[in-house]
């Protein structure tokens, strides 16, 4: 890896770490922790027979970005709904996220 690539890599990691810090200090930190705490068994109940957890990853990203930016619950709900029914089902497994769908 040349020096320029190494520096770009370090900068990217620094930005991602800063974003993660903001997310875990943000408005939806408890929701994010709840999502990350879901077991494989819980996810398999929601997405039976699927080894693809792309929607779960997208949901985590949406909640991270919402938390870091302190967006409203209404906007967060809309973003989750845009991800589809599986994302909504996963979100509803986390008590604090389920509350926004009531």
C-alpha positions as CSV (number, residue, x, y, z in Angstrom):
1,X,0.0,0.0,0.0
2,X,1.5,3.3,-1.0
3,X,1.6,6.3,1.3
4,X,-1.2,8.1,-0.5
5,X,-3.5,5.0,-0.2
6,X,-2.5,4.5,3.4
7,X,-3.4,8.1,4.3
8,X,-6.7,7.9,2.5
9,X,-7.5,4.7,4.4
10,X,-6.6,6.3,7.7
11,X,-8.8,9.3,6.9
12,X,-11.7,7.0,6.0
13,X,-11.4,5.0,9.2
14,X,-11.2,8.3,11.2
15,X,-14.4,9.5,9.6
16,X,-16.2,6.3,10.2
17,X,-15.1,6.2,13.9
18,X,-16.3,9.7,14.4
19,X,-19.7,8.9,12.8
20,X,-20.0,5.8,15.0
21,X,-19.2,7.9,18.1
22,X,-21.9,10.4,17.2
23,X,-24.4,7.6,16.5
24,X,-23.8,6.0,19.9
25,X,-24.1,9.3,21.6
26,X,-27.0,10.4,19.5
27,X,-30.8,10.4,19.8
28,X,-31.2,6.7,18.9
29,X,-28.3,5.2,20.8
30,X,-30.5,2.8,22.8
31,X,-32.3,1.7,19.6
32,X,-29.0,1.1,17.9
33,X,-27.7,-1.0,20.8
34,X,-31.0,-3.0,20.7
35,X,-30.6,-3.7,17.0
36,X,-27.0,-4.8,17.4
37,X,-28.1,-7.1,20.3
38,X,-30.5,-9.1,18.2
39,X,-29.3,-12.7,18.0
40,X,-29.0,-14.8,14.9
41,X,-32.0,-16.9,16.1
42,X,-34.1,-13.8,16.5
43,X,-33.2,-12.7,13.0
44,X,-33.9,-16.2,11.6
45,X,-37.5,-15.9,13.0
46,X,-38.0,-12.7,11.0
47,X,-36.1,-13.8,7.9
48,X,-36.6,-17.6,8.0
49,X,-34.2,-19.6,5.7
50,X,-32.4,-16.5,4.6
51,X,-28.7,-16.2,5.0
52,X,-28.8,-12.7,3.5
53,X,-28.8,-10.1,6.2
54,X,-28.5,-7.1,3.9
55,X,-31.7,-5.6,5.1
56,X,-30.6,-5.9,8.7
57,X,-27.3,-4.1,7.8
58,X,-29.2,-1.4,5.9
59,X,-31.5,-0.9,9.0
60,X,-28.5,-0.5,11.3
61,X,-27.0,2.0,8.9
62,X,-30.2,4.0,8.7
63,X,-30.5,4.1,12.5
64,X,-26.8,5.0,12.9
65,X,-27.2,7.9,10.6
66,X,-30.5,9.0,12.1
67,X,-28.9,8.9,15.6
68,X,-25.8,10.9,14.5
69,X,-27.9,13.5,12.8
70,X,-30.6,13.6,15.5
71,X,-33.5,13.3,12.9
72,X,-37.1,13.1,14.1
73,X,-38.8,9.8,14.8
74,X,-41.2,10.5,11.9
75,X,-38.4,10.8,9.4
76,X,-36.7,7.7,10.9
77,X,-39.9,5.7,10.6
78,X,-40.2,6.8,7.0
79,X,-36.7,5.7,6.3
80,X,-37.3,2.3,7.9
81,X,-40.5,1.8,5.9
82,X,-38.6,2.6,2.7
83,X,-36.4,-0.4,3.4
84,X,-39.5,-2.7,3.3
85,X,-41.5,-5.0,5.4
86,X,-38.5,-7.1,6.7
87,X,-36.8,-4.0,8.0
88,X,-40.0,-2.9,9.8
89,X,-40.4,-6.4,11.3
90,X,-36.8,-6.3,12.5
91,X,-37.2,-2.8,13.9
92,X,-40.3,-3.9,15.8
93,X,-38.2,-6.5,17.7
94,X,-36.5,-3.6,19.4
95,X,-38.8,-2.0,22.0
96,X,-37.7,1.6,21.5
97,X,-38.0,1.3,17.7
98,X,-41.3,-0.6,17.9
99,X,-42.8,2.4,19.7
100,X,-42.4,4.6,16.6
101,X,-44.7,2.2,14.7
102,X,-47.6,2.5,17.2
